[in-house]
Structures are given as structure tokens and as C-alpha cells.
Amino acid sequence: MNVMTVLLLQAPGTQTGGAYLWIMLIAMFVIMYFFMIRPQNKKQKEIANFRKSLQVNQKVITAGGIHGIIKEINDSDVILEIASNVKIRIDKNSIFAAAADATSQQAK
């Protein structure tokens, strides 16, 4: 940031077009931050909080579209029951949403 300040203040009046260029570049970065980077970071935080709050007997949907009920939670993986007496071990990061949340979003 200091380099940009020095460049803007270095030669006032000799390169006014250069100053406008820097102002436009900074404005574009600010716009990209508020419309692209910030919402993405917010969504990632929401997903991380959801994965931390998983509970046994909660209905969930995996990233691959598998619906199931959580039967056991370990440090990095989850045992998911997808049918009666059919259990699979999946990575905790592949759990996408709670089944109740997904059905309510489809109804909208």
C-alpha cells in the first residue's frame, strides 16, 4: 500500500493520467472484494460452522447427493446410515447440508 501512495504522490501534475489509473485499479479491487471475495469467505465460514455443529441422528446430504442419517462422528470422518443396516464412512468435509435445510430451499 505504501508503494501506491508514493507513486500517487511522487510527481503531481506531470502524470495525472497515471494517478487516475491507480485510482481506477484500486476502485476495481474494492468492487471485486465486496462482490466476489467477501461473499465467498462468508459462505465458507457458514459451511465450516455447520460442519462443526453436526450431531448424531441428524439427517444430512453429502456433496455427492447421498441422503442419510449420522450415526457416529469422529475427528475427520462420519459414519452415515443410508439404508437400514447400510452404513458408509465419509469425510466430514463432504457433508453439504442438513436434509431439512435442503428441502426447504427446494420448496422456494
N, CA, C and O of each residue as an XYZ file, in Angstrom:
432
protein
N       0.818     -1.176      0.000
C       0.000      0.000      0.000
C       0.869      1.250      0.000
O       0.497      2.258     -0.600
N       2.023      1.198      0.666
C       2.908      2.348      0.714
C       3.471      2.674     -0.659
O       3.670      3.843     -0.990
N       3.731      1.641     -1.465
C       4.265      1.867     -2.808
C       3.260      2.639     -3.642
O       3.639      3.545     -4.384
N       1.984      2.293     -3.531
C       0.960      3.003     -4.302
C       0.851      4.457     -3.840
O       0.663      5.355     -4.661
N       0.967      4.690     -2.542
C       0.889      6.051     -2.030
C       2.058      6.883     -2.544
O       1.881      8.041     -2.923
N       3.246      6.296     -2.558
C       4.424      7.007     -3.054
C       4.268      7.320     -4.534
O       4.602      8.417     -4.981
N       3.756      6.347     -5.298
C       3.585      6.576     -6.730
C       2.549      7.656     -7.012
O       2.699      8.423     -7.964
N       1.512      7.724     -6.207
C       0.489      8.744     -6.418
C       0.990     10.136     -6.037
O       0.602     11.130     -6.650
N       1.848     10.200     -5.028
C       2.318     11.493     -4.547
C       3.636     11.939     -5.176
O       4.088     13.059     -4.935
N       4.253     11.082     -5.973
C       5.599     11.346     -6.456
C       5.692     12.568     -7.365
O       6.509     13.455     -7.117
N       4.894     12.632     -8.384
C       5.011     13.736     -9.341
C       3.633     14.302     -9.645
O       3.057     13.978    -10.683
N       3.094     15.130     -8.777
C       1.764     15.685     -9.050
C       1.813     16.660    -10.216
O       2.672     17.540    -10.273
N       0.904     16.495    -11.119
C       0.812     17.400    -12.255
C       1.529     16.893    -13.491
O       1.171     17.284    -14.602
N       2.531     16.035    -13.336
C       3.254     15.570    -14.525
C       2.563     14.387    -15.166
O       2.575     14.255    -16.389
N       1.960     13.522    -14.364
C       1.275     12.354    -14.918
C      -0.096     12.212    -14.261
O      -0.302     11.306    -13.454
N      -1.003     13.069    -14.586
C      -2.334     12.992    -13.980
C      -3.078     11.755    -14.460
O      -3.911     11.212    -13.735
N      -2.785     11.307    -15.674
C      -3.424     10.084    -16.178
C      -3.002      8.869    -15.378
O      -3.799      7.953    -15.180
N      -1.758      8.844    -14.912
C      -1.273      7.739    -14.091
C      -1.984      7.669    -12.757
O      -2.276      6.583    -12.256
N      -2.260      8.815    -12.187
C      -2.974      8.848    -10.910
C      -4.386      8.307    -11.079
O      -4.875      7.560    -10.231
N      -5.036      8.681    -12.166
C      -6.384      8.159    -12.427
C      -6.348      6.653    -12.645
O      -7.272      5.942    -12.250
N      -5.294      6.172    -13.268
C      -5.150      4.733    -13.484
C      -5.077      4.002    -12.149
O      -5.741      2.983    -11.963
N      -4.276      4.514    -11.220
C      -4.162      3.875     -9.913
C      -5.477      3.931     -9.146
O      -5.861      2.968     -8.482
N      -6.155      5.052     -9.243
C      -7.443      5.180     -8.556
C      -8.443      4.181     -9.120
O      -9.201      3.571     -8.365
N      -8.455      4.005    -10.439
C      -9.361      3.043    -11.068
C      -9.005      1.611    -10.673
O      -9.898      0.802    -10.421
N      -7.722      1.290    -10.616
C      -7.309     -0.054    -10.209
C      -7.713     -0.345     -8.770
O      -8.179     -1.440     -8.457
N      -7.536      0.624     -7.912
C      -7.931      0.446     -6.514
C      -9.449      0.289     -6.415
O      -9.938     -0.565     -5.675
N     -10.184      1.098     -7.148
C     -11.649      1.001     -7.142
C     -12.103     -0.362     -7.652
O     -13.041     -0.942     -7.106
N     -11.450     -0.881     -8.694
C     -11.818     -2.207     -9.215
C     -11.546     -3.290     -8.180
O     -12.345     -4.212     -8.025
N     -10.431     -3.188     -7.475
C     -10.132     -4.173     -6.437
C     -11.173     -4.121     -5.320
O     -11.618     -5.164     -4.841
N     -11.559     -2.932     -4.907
C     -12.563     -2.792     -3.843
C     -13.898     -3.394     -4.289
O     -14.558     -4.089     -3.517
N     -14.285     -3.127     -5.519
C     -15.537     -3.688     -6.046
C     -15.458     -5.203     -6.095
O     -16.406     -5.881     -5.700
N     -14.337     -5.750     -6.576
C     -14.178     -7.210     -6.625
C     -14.232     -7.799     -5.221
O     -14.818     -8.862     -5.017
N     -13.632     -7.121     -4.260
C     -13.641     -7.630     -2.889
C     -15.060     -7.735     -2.353
O     -15.440     -8.769     -1.804
N     -15.852     -6.668     -2.507
C     -17.189     -6.672     -1.931
C     -18.192     -7.529     -2.697
O     -19.181     -7.972     -2.113
N     -17.969     -7.776     -3.981
C     -18.926     -8.567     -4.750
C     -18.494    -10.007     -4.982
O     -19.327    -10.841     -5.336
N     -17.212    -10.323     -4.791
C     -16.758    -11.683     -5.080
C     -16.068    -12.334     -3.882
O     -16.475    -13.419     -3.466
N     -15.062    -11.720     -3.331
C     -14.240    -12.357     -2.302
C     -14.963    -12.431     -0.965
O     -14.978    -13.488     -0.334
N     -15.556    -11.341     -0.525
C     -16.215    -11.298      0.781
C     -17.392    -12.269      0.874
O     -17.491    -12.989      1.868
N     -18.295    -12.323     -0.122
C     -19.395    -13.297     -0.020
C     -18.902    -14.742      0.001
O     -19.477    -15.583      0.691
N     -17.841    -15.034     -0.751
C     -17.294    -16.389     -0.766
C     -16.736    -16.759      0.613
O     -16.974    -17.866      1.097
N     -16.006    -15.853      1.240
C     -15.466    -16.113      2.579
C     -16.580    -16.297      3.598
O     -16.482    -17.135      4.495
N     -17.641    -15.509      3.455
C     -18.779    -15.624      4.375
C     -19.448    -16.991      4.231
O     -19.804    -17.615      5.231
N     -19.619    -17.449      3.014
C     -20.240    -18.753      2.769
C     -19.358    -19.877      3.319
O     -19.874    -20.833      3.899
N     -18.045    -19.776      3.146
C     -17.144    -20.798      3.663
C     -17.204    -20.864      5.183
O     -17.137    -21.953      5.753
N     -17.328    -19.727      5.846
C     -17.437    -19.710      7.298
C     -18.742    -20.362      7.754
O     -18.761    -21.084      8.750
N     -19.829    -20.108      7.028
C     -21.119    -20.717      7.361
C     -21.046    -22.235      7.236
O     -21.551    -22.952      8.100
N     -20.424    -22.727      6.174
C     -20.296    -24.170      5.967
C     -19.425    -24.782      7.050
O     -19.738    -25.859      7.557
N     -18.326    -24.107      7.416
C     -17.445    -24.623      8.472
C     -18.192    -24.687      9.807
O     -18.048    -25.662     10.545
N     -18.979    -23.672     10.123
C     -19.765    -23.686     11.360
C     -20.808    -24.795     11.340
O     -21.059    -25.426     12.367
N     -21.422    -25.042     10.173
C     -22.394    -26.122     10.049
C     -21.732    -27.469     10.319
O     -22.287    -28.305     11.032
N     -20.556    -27.677      9.754
C     -19.865    -28.956      9.928
C     -19.415    -29.155     11.370
O     -19.344    -30.292     11.838
N     -19.113    -28.079     12.081
C     -18.743    -28.190     13.489
C     -19.954    -28.543     14.352
O     -19.802    -29.145     15.415
N     -21.145    -28.173     13.906
C     -22.349    -28.381     14.715
C     -23.100    -29.668     14.360
O     -24.254    -29.832     14.756
N     -22.470    -30.574     13.627
C     -23.135    -31.828     13.280
C     -23.426    -32.639     14.533
O     -22.651    -32.633     15.490
N     -24.573    -33.346     14.512
C     -24.985    -34.139     15.652
C     -25.412    -35.519     15.196
O     -25.799    -35.715     14.044
N     -25.338    -36.475     16.110
C     -25.792    -37.836     15.833
C     -27.300    -37.809     15.598
O     -28.016    -37.034     16.232
N     -27.776    -38.651     14.692
C     -29.182    -38.783     14.277
C     -29.691    -37.577     13.488
O     -30.901    -37.379     13.372
N     -28.794    -36.784     12.955
C     -29.171    -35.654     12.107
C     -29.209    -36.116     10.652
O     -28.302    -36.814     10.199
N     -30.249    -35.734      9.923
C     -30.353    -36.082      8.507
C     -29.541    -35.085      7.693
O     -29.710    -33.874      7.832
N     -28.651    -35.605      6.835
C     -27.763    -34.750      6.057
C     -27.715    -35.217      4.610
O     -28.179    -36.305      4.270
N     -27.144    -34.367      3.772
C     -26.916    -34.672      2.361
C     -25.437    -34.450      2.082
O     -24.874    -33.428      2.476
N     -24.808    -35.400      1.408
C     -23.398    -35.263      1.076
C     -23.242    -34.465     -0.213
O     -24.222    -34.191     -0.907
N     -22.009    -34.098     -0.526
C     -21.736    -33.358     -1.756
C     -22.068    -34.191     -2.980
O     -22.364    -33.642     -4.042
N     -22.022    -35.503     -2.847
C     -22.368    -36.394     -3.958
C     -23.860    -36.644     -4.085
O     -24.284    -37.344     -5.004
N     -24.667    -36.094     -3.192
C     -26.112    -36.232     -3.272
C     -26.675    -37.396     -2.476
O     -27.846    -37.737     -2.648
N     -25.891    -38.011     -1.619
C     -26.360    -39.138     -0.817
C     -27.053    -38.603      0.432
O     -26.491    -37.800      1.177
N     -28.290    -39.068      0.647
C     -29.057    -38.684      1.831
C     -28.845    -39.756      2.888
O     -28.831    -40.946      2.573
N     -28.682    -39.343      4.137
C     -28.501    -40.317      5.197
C     -28.635    -39.690      6.568
O     -28.885    -38.494      6.716
N     -28.459    -40.546      7.569
C     -28.555    -40.134      8.964
C     -27.204    -40.392      9.615
O     -26.633    -41.473      9.467
N     -26.697    -39.400     10.334
C     -25.402    -39.535     11.004
C     -25.564    -40.488     12.186
O     -26.431    -40.294     13.038
N     -24.716    -41.522     12.226
C     -24.740    -42.473     13.326
C     -23.550    -42.321     14.257
O     -23.639    -42.656     15.438
N     -22.427    -41.815     13.733
C     -21.235    -41.646     14.560
C     -20.393    -40.522     13.972
O     -20.283    -40.398     12.752
N     -19.801    -39.705     14.833
C     -18.957    -38.595     14.385
C     -17.570    -38.781     14.981
O     -17.418    -38.912     16.196
N     -16.562    -38.794     14.122
C     -15.163    -38.866     14.550
C     -14.484    -37.543     14.227
O     -15.143    -36.588     13.816
N     -13.165    -37.485     14.412
C     -12.437    -36.238     14.167
C     -12.547    -35.775     12.729
O     -12.877    -34.617     12.476
N     -12.275    -36.664     11.777
C     -12.244    -36.248     10.372
C     -13.272    -36.941      9.498
O     -13.410    -36.601      8.323
N     -13.997    -37.907     10.046
C     -14.993    -38.599      9.225
C     -16.271    -38.840     10.012
O     -16.341    -38.620     11.221
N     -17.282    -39.302      9.278
C     -18.619    -39.507      9.830
C     -19.130    -40.849      9.325
O     -18.921    -41.200      8.164
N     -19.802    -41.599     10.197
C     -20.488    -42.827      9.780
C     -21.922    -42.426      9.455
O     -22.643    -41.899     10.302
N     -22.321    -42.686      8.213
C     -23.628    -42.267      7.717
C     -24.446    -43.501      7.372
O     -23.975    -44.370      6.638
N     -25.664    -43.587      7.891
C     -26.551    -44.700      7.561
C     -27.442    -44.250      6.406
O     -28.216    -43.303      6.539
N     -27.323    -44.949      5.257
C     -28.070    -44.554      4.076
C     -29.286    -45.445      3.844
O     -30.192    -45.075      3.097
N     -29.313    -46.609      4.475
C     -30.474    -47.507      4.454
C     -30.390    -48.319      5.740
O     -29.414    -48.205      6.482
N     -31.401    -49.137      6.011
C     -31.349    -49.904      7.251
C     -30.172    -50.878      7.191
O     -30.057    -51.682      6.266
N     -29.309    -50.788      8.190
C     -28.093    -51.595      8.316
C     -27.094    -51.402      7.175
O     -26.270    -52.283      6.926
N     -27.152    -50.282      6.487
C     -26.158    -49.943      5.459
C     -25.487    -48.647      5.901
O     -26.085    -47.572      5.866
N     -24.237    -48.777      6.316
C     -23.501    -47.625      6.826
C     -22.262    -47.394      5.978
O     -21.598    -48.337      5.548
N     -21.967    -46.128      5.747
C     -20.768    -45.770      4.998
C     -19.967    -44.758      5.811
O     -20.522    -43.990      6.597
N     -18.664    -44.776      5.607
C     -17.777    -43.810      6.266
C     -17.416    -42.753      5.223
O     -16.893    -43.074      4.156
N     -17.697    -41.507      5.538
C     -17.394    -40.418      4.612
C     -16.586    -39.351      5.340
O     -16.619    -39.261      6.567
N     -15.869    -38.553      4.579
C     -15.112    -37.441      5.139
C     -16.096    -36.370      5.604
O     -17.115    -36.121      4.961
N     -15.776    -35.752      6.718
C     -16.660    -34.729      7.284
C     -16.832    -33.544      6.327
O     -17.882    -32.902      6.315
N     -15.805    -33.257      5.530
C     -15.870    -32.133      4.599
C     -16.795    -32.378      3.414
O     -17.123    -31.441      2.686
N     -17.223    -33.623      3.209
C     -18.121    -33.889      2.084
C     -19.592    -33.741      2.459
O     -20.463    -33.898      1.603
N     -19.879    -33.442      3.715
C     -21.271    -33.186      4.113
C     -21.622    -31.778      3.675
O     -20.941    -30.812      4.017
N     -22.687    -31.686      2.919
C     -23.035    -30.437      2.254
C     -24.092    -29.648      3.010
O     -23.939    -28.441      3.200
N     -25.158    -30.302      3.444
C     -26.257    -29.580      4.086
C     -27.087    -30.536      4.925
O     -27.021    -31.754      4.762
N     -27.866    -29.957      5.824
C     -28.855    -30.732      6.551
C     -30.015    -31.018      5.623
O     -30.374    -30.163      4.813
N     -30.599    -32.171      5.713
C     -31.683    -32.556      4.809
C     -32.870    -31.613      4.944
O     -33.530    -31.312      3.949
N     -33.154    -31.144      6.144
C     -34.270    -30.204      6.346
C     -34.006    -28.888      5.637
O     -34.919    -28.297      5.060
N     -32.752    -28.420      5.677
C     -32.404    -27.166      5.004
C     -32.527    -27.303      3.476
O     -32.988    -26.384      2.798
N     -32.116    -28.444      2.955
C     -32.148    -28.645      1.508
C     -33.587    -28.729      0.989
O     -33.895    -28.191     -0.075
N     -34.466    -29.401      1.735
C     -35.852    -29.499      1.279
C     -36.559    -28.152      1.362
O     -37.401    -27.846      0.518
N     -36.229    -27.345      2.366
C     -36.862    -26.031      2.469
C     -36.377    -25.104      1.361
O     -37.141    -24.254      0.905
N     -35.129    -25.242      0.914
C     -34.617    -24.421     -0.173
C     -35.213    -24.839     -1.513
O     -35.414    -23.997     -2.388
N     -35.500    -26.133     -1.686
C     -36.114    -26.599     -2.932
C     -37.548    -26.125     -3.048
O     -38.043    -25.924     -4.157
N     -38.225    -25.941     -1.924
C     -39.624    -25.503     -1.950
C     -39.763    -24.050     -2.348
O     -40.838    -23.636     -2.782
N     -38.703    -23.258     -2.213
C     -38.772    -21.824     -2.534
C     -38.839    -21.569     -3.990
O     -38.901    -20.414     -4.412
